[in-house]
């Protein structure tokens, strides 16, 4: 079983992630998530961990064969297995001591896709979203697996915002129950604190100076601090929202109910409703996802032999 190598600068990367305004998170969890990540980035939960570069922590990939046996090492697994790879919690591009980054998860998908023993991949998803930059590594890995003729199926409990954006590239999305599973939050938001009044009460005055040659730099943020949000909506949020909507239309082409506009404007749907509107494909459980992935393997074999 492989152990995990952690980037020596993981804490600095996490701090950069927290300060980056480009996040796709379900609104109910956004503020708490960012606060908790900031605590981790500052090392407040366990400061001595910041210096660690290697962790004796196994990569969480499960390989299943038709008898539902579990393996965690490809060398021990038989041929014809399905790789189950988790995509859970707040999505970050880079890993921390506490959390796998999507660059790491994408590498798990790539390694599984490249193995002759693996015939299909199931992404076990449960997430309210995360960094915008965390999406592309997952898309790349899914498309690579698909280019090799290996189906990629998502089995999801909660899949919102950046997470639904990521797994939408899969060949199918399957809810793993009809009680707690929910899908959506296809939308964009930004939130930030203006700390200047706080520091001014402490007797500190903040100055930000730009040369004439950089007159447009950070203007949307300056205007937002003065309660003028039109520029940040027009130049920052709307392009990302439109890209999100357009990609979902492509990924769910022929399935998504485009006559219901609120689906692409941030609403969350229960599993049954999401299936009825074409946002997902099946309501079942993880076994349903595993079986569906194997069914797609047979479909691909049939089509390749025609």
Secondary structure, 3 states (H helix, E strand, C coil): CCEEECCCCHHHHHHHHHHCCCEEECHHHHHHHHHHHHHHHCCCCCHHHHHCCEEEEECCEEEECCCCCEECCHHHCCCCEEEEEEEECCECCCCECCECCHHHHHHHHHHHHHCCCEEEEEEEEEECEEEHHHHHHHHHHHHHHHHCCCEEEEEEEEEECHHHHHHCCCCEEEECCCCCCEEECCCCCCCCCCCHHHHHHCCCCCCCCCCHHHCCCCHHHHHHHCCCCHHHHHHHHHHHHHHHHHHHHHHCCCCCCCCCHHHHHCCEEEHHHHHHCCCCCEECCHHHHHHHHHHHHHHHHHHHCC
